[in-house]
Amino acid sequence: MNLSASQLRRAAALQEKIEAIQAELASLLGSSAPAAVGKPAKKKRTMSAAARKKIAAAQKARWAARKAETAKKGK
C-alpha cells in the first residue's frame, strides 16, 4: 500500500486525535491506563506429559513404518 505524503500526514493527525480522545475517555472513566483495544489474549494451552508421550510414540511408529517401506523398496 503506497500512501502519498498528504495521506500519511492525515493518518498521523487522525491517530493523534484518537489517542487524545482515548486519554480523555480514560480520565472520565477514572482509569489511569488506556483501555486495551482488540481481542483479549488467549490462555496458552498446555499438554500433559502422557499426551506428549503418546504423540511421540505415534510419530516414531510412523517413522519406523516409512523407514521399513523405503528399505523394502531399496532391495
C-alpha positions as CSV (number, residue, x, y, z in Angstrom):
1,M,0.0,0.0,0.0
2,N,1.7,3.2,-1.2
3,L,0.5,6.3,0.5
4,S,1.2,9.8,-0.5
5,A,2.8,12.3,1.9
6,S,-0.5,14.1,2.4
7,Q,-2.2,10.8,3.2
8,L,0.5,9.9,5.8
9,R,0.1,13.3,7.4
10,R,-3.7,12.9,7.6
11,A,-3.3,9.4,9.1
12,A,-0.8,10.7,11.7
13,A,-3.2,13.5,12.6
14,L,-6.1,11.1,12.9
15,Q,-4.0,8.8,15.1
16,E,-3.2,11.7,17.4
17,K,-6.9,12.6,17.6
18,I,-7.8,9.0,18.5
19,E,-5.1,8.9,21.2
20,A,-6.3,12.3,22.7
21,I,-9.9,11.1,22.7
22,Q,-8.9,7.8,24.4
23,A,-7.0,9.7,27.0
24,E,-10.0,11.9,27.7
25,L,-12.3,8.9,27.9
26,A,-9.9,7.2,30.4
27,S,-9.8,10.3,32.5
28,L,-13.6,10.5,32.5
29,L,-13.9,6.8,33.5
30,G,-11.3,7.2,36.2
31,S,-8.8,4.8,34.5
32,S,-5.1,5.6,34.6
33,A,-4.3,3.3,31.7
34,P,-6.0,3.4,28.3
35,A,-8.3,0.5,27.6
36,A,-7.0,-2.3,25.6
37,V,-8.2,-2.4,22.0
38,G,-8.8,-5.7,20.2
39,K,-9.2,-9.3,21.3
40,P,-8.2,-10.4,24.8
41,A,-5.1,-12.7,24.9
42,K,-5.9,-16.4,24.7
43,K,-4.8,-18.6,27.5
44,K,-1.9,-20.7,26.5
45,R,-2.8,-24.4,26.2
46,T,-0.6,-27.0,27.8
47,M,-0.2,-30.6,27.1
48,S,0.2,-33.3,29.7
49,A,3.3,-35.5,29.8
50,A,1.2,-38.5,28.9
51,A,-0.2,-36.8,25.9
52,R,3.3,-35.8,24.7
53,K,4.5,-39.3,25.2
54,K,1.5,-40.7,23.2
55,I,2.1,-38.3,20.3
56,A,5.9,-39.1,20.3
57,A,5.2,-42.8,20.2
58,A,2.8,-42.4,17.3
59,Q,5.3,-40.3,15.4
60,K,8.1,-42.9,16.0
61,A,5.8,-45.6,14.7
62,R,5.1,-43.6,11.5
63,W,8.9,-43.0,11.0
64,A,9.6,-46.8,11.5
65,A,6.9,-47.7,9.0
66,R,8.3,-45.2,6.5
67,K,11.8,-46.4,7.1
68,A,10.7,-50.1,6.6
69,E,8.9,-49.1,3.4
70,T,11.9,-47.4,1.9
71,A,14.2,-50.3,3.0
72,K,11.9,-52.7,1.2
73,K,12.0,-50.7,-2.0
74,G,15.8,-50.4,-1.8
75,K,16.2,-54.2,-2.0
